[in-house]
Amino acid sequence: MMFYVSPALATLVLCIVPPFAVLAVVYGRYLRKLSRMTQDSLAEATQLAEERIGNIRTVRAFGKEFTEVEKYISKINYVFQLAKKEALVRAGFFGATGLCGNLIVLTVLYKGGLLMGSDQMTVGELSSFLLYAFWVGVSIGGMSSFYSELMKGFGAGARLWELLDRQPEFPLNEGFTLRPDQLKGALEFQDVTFSYPTRKDASIFQGLSLSVPAGSVMAVVGPSGSGKSTLVSLLLRLYDPDSGVITIDGRDVRELNPYWLRNNIGTVSQEPVLFSCSIAENIAYGALDPSQVTAEEIYRAAEFANANTFIQNFPKGFDTVVGEKGILLSGGQKQRIAIARALLKNPKILLLDEATSALDAENEYVVQDALDRLMDGRTVLIIAHRFSTIQNADAVAVLDQGRVVECGKHKQLLENPQGLFRKLMEKQAILQNSQTLAQ
């Protein structure tokens, strides 16, 4: 309509648009970058707060309260500076768009007045043109606001879109499954080579081979860093080996459904993680469908795990809330609840990763008794250091430098004076004797 009323005046007004468009593009890119930086900085500050509050006992034990407060203040101040910078940029951009709209109106008045003076335009035409120009200015203001929010959304949503577009390396619920009666639990590592994705230059396994017959108990020992816990991660298929094959009952784990596989493997780790809910809910978590677990099943699992005594001593019994990560319970209590959780799951394959290493002698005896019940009739892989944990194992495998260097009955391995297993056990015996004398 502006061109219809006065092409010459409309052309002059539109000369203001190109510089504004260039400014909008520069502003949009900068705002997107600034918004992303703000989101990342806010995430870092939140992560710091969550981590420090979750480990507040450690922070207080080392007297680092004020240090951590200063760290958090510095991160929050950085977020504030970014937000302040964003506010200034937005204010400048909206100021520029407002100025652009006003310039359009002023240009129309000035040029239109000249055209009226030369009888090239009437008052009615100038009034209608001015009205159209006013609506163009309002629209530019609305578009600039929309564009600003759009760029801010692009910057904030970039991380989410990256996560949404990522394809899982392992399928979540695809692959071959077996009926429970078909699963025997025979495990075998065949010439496995592996290094963690973030540390490709540091090889964990180099041609490792290990066979665990179905229904047997295999203990795995070795120096720290030899890759004992990595065996558990590979069996749970949290990672795939770089080369070689891991099989269960002769079938490659890469062919099996990961969801089904993990439902048939029970784990008890050195520091079991409990959720901030009741003891009963933590035990029922091991079941395929926790909502279908009865109180009697929970009670029976706790009884087998030697956990009933201390649970019943709590005022609320099985309804006692354990706190974040089970912080309100002792190490031995958490271990026994974790064992009860694994018992309720009733897995065919059991992985014990240093399950008693952090316990005192009394708690170790109670937990070991519960573990012995848990291991009955299952294929068990024990990651352990203590002699008391592995002496009843059917076989012991010794890891060193990425390979199995010794494998056999623990008595046979102890008879080898040059063997690594005997050296490890002798060092442990010396350490235990020195601790006993100190006491």
C-alpha positions in Angstrom: 0.0 0.0 0.0 2.9 2.3 0.7 4.2 1.7 -2.8 0.7 2.2 -4.2 0.4 5.6 -2.5 3.9 6.9 -3.2 6.6 4.7 -4.8 9.3 7.4 -4.3 8.6 7.8 -0.6 8.3 4.0 -0.1 11.7 3.4 -1.7 13.3 6.0 0.6 11.7 4.4 3.7 12.9 0.9 2.7 16.5 2.1 2.6 16.4 1.9 6.4 15.6 -1.8 6.3 18.9 -3.3 5.0 21.1 -1.9 7.8 18.6 -3.1 10.3 18.6 -6.6 8.7 22.4 -6.8 9.0 22.2 -5.7 12.6 19.5 -8.4 13.3 21.6 -11.2 11.9 24.7 -10.2 13.9 22.6 -9.8 17.0 20.9 -13.1 16.5 24.2 -15.1 16.2 25.7 -13.4 19.2 22.5 -13.9 21.3 22.4 -17.6 20.4 26.1 -18.0 21.5 25.5 -16.0 24.7 22.4 -18.0 25.6 24.3 -21.3 25.1 27.2 -20.0 27.3 24.7 -19.0 30.0 23.0 -22.4 30.0 26.4 -24.2 30.2 27.6 -22.0 33.0 24.4 -22.5 34.9 24.7 -26.2 34.5 28.2 -26.1 35.9 27.1 -24.1 38.9 24.2 -26.5 39.5 26.5 -29.5 39.2 28.9 -28.1 41.7 26.2 -27.4 44.2 24.6 -30.8 43.8 27.9 -32.6 44.1 29.1 -30.7 47.2 25.7 -30.9 49.0 25.5 -34.6 48.2 28.9 -35.0 49.8 28.5 -32.5 52.6 30.1 -34.8 55.2 33.3 -35.0 53.2 33.3 -31.2 52.7 32.9 -30.6 56.5 35.4 -33.3 57.4 38.1 -31.4 55.5 36.9 -28.0 56.6 36.2 -26.8 53.0 32.8 -25.1 53.5 34.1 -21.6 52.8 36.2 -22.8 49.9 33.2 -24.4 48.3 31.0 -21.4 48.9 33.6 -19.2 47.2 33.7 -21.6 44.2 30.0 -21.5 43.9 29.9 -17.7 44.2 32.4 -17.4 41.4 30.4 -19.6 39.1 27.1 -17.8 39.9 28.8 -14.5 39.4 29.9 -15.6 36.0 26.4 -16.6 35.1 25.2 -13.2 36.4 27.8 -11.4 34.2 26.6 -13.4 31.1 23.0 -12.6 31.9 23.9 -8.9 32.4 25.7 -8.9 29.0 22.6 -10.5 27.4 20.4 -7.9 29.0 22.6 -5.1 27.6 22.7 -6.6 24.1 18.9 -7.1 24.1 18.3 -3.6 25.3 20.6 -2.3 22.5 18.8 -4.3 19.9 15.4 -3.3 21.0 16.5 0.3 21.2 17.8 0.1 17.7 14.6 -1.4 16.4 12.6 1.3 18.2 14.8 4.0 16.7 14.4 2.3 13.3 10.6 2.6 13.6 10.8 6.3 14.7 13.2 7.0 11.8 10.7 5.6 9.4 8.0 7.9 10.7 10.3 11.0 10.8 11.5 10.2 7.3 7.9 10.0 6.0 7.0 13.3 7.7 10.1 15.1 6.3 10.0 13.8 2.7 6.2 13.8 2.6 6.3 17.5 3.6 8.7 18.2 0.7 6.4 16.3 -1.7 3.3 18.2 -0.5 5.2 21.5 -0.9 5.9 20.6 -4.5 2.3 19.5 -5.1 3.4 15.9 -5.7 1.3 14.5 -2.8 -1.9 15.5 -1.0 -2.5 15.7 2.7 -4.8 12.6 2.5 -2.1 10.6 0.8 0.5 11.6 3.3 -1.9 10.7 6.2 -2.6 7.3 4.8 1.1 6.7 4.0 2.0 7.8 7.5 -0.5 5.3 8.9 0.9 2.5 6.8 4.4 3.4 7.9 3.3 3.4 11.5 2.0 -0.1 11.2 5.2 -1.2 9.5 7.2 0.2 12.5 5.0 -1.6 15.0 5.4 -4.9 13.0 9.2 -4.5 12.9 9.1 -4.1 16.7 7.0 -7.2 17.1 9.2 -9.2 14.7 12.4 -8.1 16.5 10.9 -9.3 19.8 10.0 -12.7 18.2 13.4 -13.0 16.5 15.2 -12.3 19.8 13.2 -15.0 21.7 13.7 -17.4 18.8 17.5 -17.0 18.8 17.5 -17.3 22.6 15.5 -20.5 22.3 17.9 -21.9 19.6 20.9 -21.2 21.9 19.3 -22.8 24.9 17.8 -25.8 23.0 21.0 -26.7 21.1 22.2 -29.1 23.8 18.7 -30.8 24.0 18.6 -31.3 20.2 22.1 -32.8 20.3 20.9 -35.3 22.9 17.7 -36.0 21.0 19.6 -36.6 17.8 22.1 -39.0 19.4 21.7 -42.6 18.5 22.4 -45.1 21.3 25.5 -47.2 20.7 23.7 -50.3 22.1 20.1 -51.1 21.5 17.9 -50.8 24.6 15.5 -53.6 24.0 16.4 -55.5 20.9 18.1 -58.8 20.2 17.8 -62.5 21.1 16.3 -63.6 24.4 16.2 -67.0 26.1 13.6 -68.5 28.4 14.6 -68.6 32.1 14.9 -72.5 31.9 17.2 -72.2 28.9 19.8 -70.0 30.6 22.6 -72.0 32.2 25.0 -69.2 32.9 28.3 -70.4 31.4 30.6 -67.4 30.8 33.5 -67.1 28.5 35.9 -64.4 27.4 37.7 -65.2 24.2 40.8 -63.2 23.3 39.3 -60.0 24.5 41.0 -56.6 23.9 39.5 -53.5 25.4 40.3 -49.9 26.3 37.8 -47.3 27.5 36.5 -44.9 24.9 37.8 -41.9 26.7 41.3 -43.5 27.1 42.0 -45.4 23.9 45.7 -45.2 24.4 45.5 -47.0 27.8 44.7 -50.6 27.1 42.9 -52.5 29.9 42.8 -56.0 28.3 45.2 -57.5 25.7 44.0 -60.9 24.5 42.3 -61.9 27.8 40.7 -65.4 27.8 38.7 -66.8 30.8 36.1 -69.5 31.1 33.5 -69.8 33.9 31.5 -73.0 33.8 27.8 -72.8 34.5 26.9 -73.0 38.2 30.6 -72.5 39.3 32.2 -69.8 41.5 35.1 -68.0 39.9 37.2 -65.5 41.9 39.2 -62.9 40.1 42.1 -61.3 41.8 45.0 -59.0 40.7 46.8 -55.8 41.4 44.8 -52.5 41.4 44.2 -51.3 37.9 44.5 -54.8 36.4 40.9 -54.6 35.0 38.9 -56.7 37.5 35.9 -54.4 37.7 36.0 -53.9 33.9 35.0 -57.6 33.6 31.7 -56.7 35.3 31.1 -53.7 33.0 31.7 -55.9 29.9 29.4 -58.6 31.1 26.6 -56.1 31.7 27.4 -54.8 28.3 28.0 -51.3 29.4 30.8 -51.4 26.9 31.7 -53.7 24.0 35.2 -55.1 23.6 37.4 -53.7 20.9 38.1 -57.2 19.7 37.4 -60.7 20.8 34.1 -62.3 22.0 32.2 -62.5 25.3 29.7 -65.3 25.4 27.0 -66.5 27.7 26.0 -70.2 27.1 28.0 -70.0 23.8 26.1 -67.0 22.5 27.8 -63.6 21.9 26.4 -61.0 24.3 26.2 -58.6 21.4 23.4 -60.8 19.9 21.5 -60.8 23.2 18.8 -58.3 24.2 20.6 -56.0 26.7 17.4 -55.4 28.7 16.9 -59.2 29.1 20.6 -59.7 29.8 20.8 -57.3 32.7 17.6 -58.6 34.2 19.2 -62.0 34.5 22.5 -60.7 36.0 22.6 -59.7 39.7 25.3 -57.3 41.0 26.6 -56.4 44.4 29.2 -53.7 44.4 31.8 -52.5 46.9 29.7 -49.4 47.6 26.1 -50.3 46.7 23.9 -47.3 45.7 20.6 -47.1 47.6 17.8 -44.7 46.6 16.3 -42.1 48.9 13.2 -44.1 49.7 12.2 -46.9 52.2 14.2 -50.1 52.8 11.3 -52.1 51.4 11.3 -50.1 48.2 15.1 -50.5 47.8 14.8 -54.2 48.2 11.8 -54.5 45.8 13.8 -52.5 43.2 15.6 -55.8 42.3 12.3 -57.3 41.0 11.3 -57.1 37.3 8.0 -55.4 38.4 8.5 -53.8 41.9 4.8 -53.1 42.2 4.0 -56.8 42.2 6.4 -57.7 45.0 4.7 -58.7 48.3 5.7 -57.8 51.8 6.4 -61.5 52.5 8.9 -61.7 49.6 10.7 -58.6 50.8 10.8 -60.0 54.4 12.1 -63.4 53.1 14.9 -61.7 51.0 15.9 -59.6 54.0 16.0 -62.7 56.2 18.3 -64.6 53.8 20.5 -61.5 53.6 20.9 -61.4 57.4 19.3 -57.9 57.3 16.1 -58.6 59.3 17.6 -58.0 62.7 18.8 -54.4 62.2 15.8 -53.5 60.0 13.4 -54.5 62.8 15.3 -52.5 65.3 14.4 -49.3 63.4 11.2 -47.6 64.7 9.6 -47.8 61.3 11.1 -51.2 60.2 10.9 -51.7 56.5 9.4 -48.3 56.0 12.5 -46.6 57.3 13.8 -44.0 54.7 17.5 -44.6 54.1 18.4 -41.1 52.9 20.2 -40.0 49.8 22.5 -42.9 48.6 21.7 -44.7 51.8 23.6 -42.2 53.9 21.6 -43.0 57.1 22.9 -46.6 57.1 26.2 -48.1 57.9 28.4 -49.9 55.3 27.4 -53.4 56.4 23.7 -52.5 56.5 23.8 -51.1 53.0 25.6 -54.2 51.8 23.0 -56.5 53.3 20.2 -54.5 51.7 22.0 -54.7 48.4 22.3 -58.5 48.8 18.6 -58.7 49.6 17.8 -56.7 46.5 19.9 -59.2 44.4 18.2 -62.2 46.1 14.8 -60.8 45.2 15.9 -60.5 41.6 16.9 -64.2 41.7 19.5 -64.0 38.9 21.1 -66.9 37.1 24.5 -65.0 37.0 25.8 -63.1 40.0 28.6 -60.5 39.9 30.2 -59.6 43.2 32.6 -56.6 42.9 34.6 -56.2 46.2 31.4 -56.8 48.1 33.1 -57.1 51.6 36.4 -55.2 51.2 35.2 -52.1 53.1 33.7 -54.0 56.1 35.1 -54.8 59.5 35.6 -58.4 60.6 32.2 -58.8 62.3 30.2 -57.3 59.5 32.3 -59.2 56.9 31.3 -62.5 58.6 27.6 -61.6 58.5 27.7 -60.3 54.9 29.8 -63.3 53.7 27.3 -65.6 55.2 24.6 -63.8 53.3 26.7 -64.0 50.1 27.2 -67.7 50.5 23.4 -68.1 50.5 23.1 -65.8 47.5 25.7 -67.8 45.5 24.0 -71.1 45.9 23.1 -72.6 42.5 24.3 -69.7 40.5 27.2 -68.8 38.2 29.2 -66.4 40.3 32.1 -64.1 39.3 33.8 -62.6 42.5 36.1 -59.6 42.3 38.0 -59.8 45.5 41.2 -59.3 47.4 40.6 -60.9 50.7 41.5 -64.5 51.2 38.3 -65.2 53.2 36.2 -64.2 50.2 37.9 -66.4 47.7 38.9 -69.5 49.6 35.6 -71.3 48.8 35.7 -70.4 45.1 35.8 -73.3 42.6 38.7 -71.6 40.8 40.8 -68.4 41.0 41.9 -66.3 38.0 44.8 -63.9 38.5 44.8 -60.8 36.2 48.0 -58.9 35.4 48.9 -56.6 32.5 45.7 -57.2 30.7 45.7 -61.0 30.7 44.9 -64.0 32.9 48.4 -65.1 34.1 47.2 -67.8 36.5 44.1 -69.9 36.9 43.2 -72.8 39.1 42.3 -73.9 42.6 43.6 -71.4 45.2 45.5 -74.2 47.0 47.3 -75.1 43.8 48.1 -71.4 43.1 49.5 -70.9 46.7 51.9 -73.8 46.1 53.6 -72.0 43.3 56.3 -69.9 45.1 56.9 -67.7 42.0 53.2 -67.1 41.2 51.6 -63.7 41.4 48.7 -65.1 43.5 51.0 -66.3 46.2 52.8 -63.0 46.3 49.5 -61.1 46.6 48.3 -63.4 49.5 51.7 -63.1 51.3 51.5 -59.3 51.1 47.9 -59.4 52.5 49.0 -61.7 55.3 51.8 -59.4 56.3 49.5 -56.4 56.3 46.9 -58.3 58.4 49.5 -59.4 60.9 50.9 -55.8 61.3 47.3 -54.5 61.8 46.7 -57.2 64.5 50.0 -56.3 66.3 49.1 -52.6 66.2 45.8 -53.4 67.8 
